[in-house]
Amino acid sequence: MFSFTITPAFYDTDALGHINNTRVPQWFEVARNDVFKLFTPDLNPKTWELILARIEVDFVGELFLNSPVEIKTYISRIGNSSFSVYQEAWQDGKLGSKGEAALVRYNFSEGKSMPLTPEQRAGLEAHFKG
């Protein structure tokens, strides 16, 4: 599991004082940086190997300003050229949101997916939670 903590800012809130629903997918993306580094350690976009194929977010509770939010990130599925990342947003011991993203290892110059390497697979397996 990877863990990333975000301190919500005022601009993250909506008129009701909750964290705006558009912010959580952005937080999940930032928290996926540790996963991205398994493929591109320096996060250089010129050598990037991943595309986002799907994202799903469920809002199961409320998140608020003035309290840190922990994003927990796991690998939930590993295929031949793709994998899924499961994430949860926790605040004060309560689950606020959960989501899953499907990512594909991709060759941009050839315009097609590529199989995961044994090293990449091992890196993903180290954070697997089925």
Secondary structure, DSSP 4 states (H G I P E B T S, - for coil): -EEEEE---GGGB-TTSBBPTTHHHHHHHHHTHHHHTTT-TT--GGG--EEEEEEEEEE-S--BTTS-EEEEEEEEEE-SSEEEEEEEEEETTEEEEEEEEEEEEEETTTTEE-PPPHHHHHHHHTTB--
